[in-house]
Amino acid sequence: MRSSMSLVVLLLSLAGCAHKPLSASELDQTKLIAFIARIEDEAGPRSNVFRNDGSYKDRLKRLDDKEGDRRLGNALTVGSLEKNKQGEYEVTHHTISRFEVADSLRANTLALLPKQSPWSEVVHPVEVARVLESFLVHEVPANAPDYELLAALGADTIVEIVVEEYGMRSERGKAGAYLVGFARMFRINGPELYHRRFYSDDLSAGLEPLDPFAVRKNTELFSARIKQIVAAISAQVAKDLTPAERREQSTTPDAAKPRAKPGEVQQADDPL
């Protein structure tokens, strides 16, 4: 119940972001869609906690605020580390990877769309990754790809979700996770049909603060918050991509499914 309420609050924090709505007629003219999710090169995860908020000075003791942010940022990137008996550092708590953030935005949004044209069959993500020369397991394109390459797969339209910045920030002794970016839908070599900028963060949503010192010791606390933010953004984007006329027609909760590769058995898309 608490997680569902948090999602509602985060959705409300997204509601004011400017966007260009998608019309039902433009959706009707769409043939085949390719989904792309990417994180810009310097997007994060970032720590804007100690340098922006002097409330932690006493707890940092002799540690410089920049060094505090560097250490927290490193934990957000690689996970919580502790020395083992051999004196070597090992990961004790995992963090959420850049790939997981991006691919969860893609997969969660796709799963929330109605099972009706054009969402009932989209270009398979493996085919998209192959054409764009990215690897699904470890790499996420940081720069805008050559979208014209996807036309060879039959796609005429792109849905792109881009993370511009994410991490942790703090105000007046209260810290939380945040994520900034945009989603858009456009024709290959054609006009933009839909655009939404999103800014979602724990502090604006009024969620319970995250103790940055506790997060450094257990980065799964950060991962859980980012997953909540990703779920909220995905829900908003999926709603945007289903115009009111289409929502009235939709009667099934089944997820949209990517087009299978030749000879491949279709499998469920499990983002996390």
PyMOL commands that set and color helices and strands:
alter all, ss='L'
color gray80, all
select helices_A, chain A and resi 2-14+24-28+54-60+65-78+98-112+125-131+147-153+202-205+212-217+220-240+244-249
alter helices_A, ss='H'
color red, helices_A
select strands_A, chain A and resi 19-20+33-39+46-48+80-83+89-93+121-122+157-171+174-187+192-201+257-258
alter strands_A, ss='S'
color yellow, strands_A
deselect
rebuild
show_as cartoon
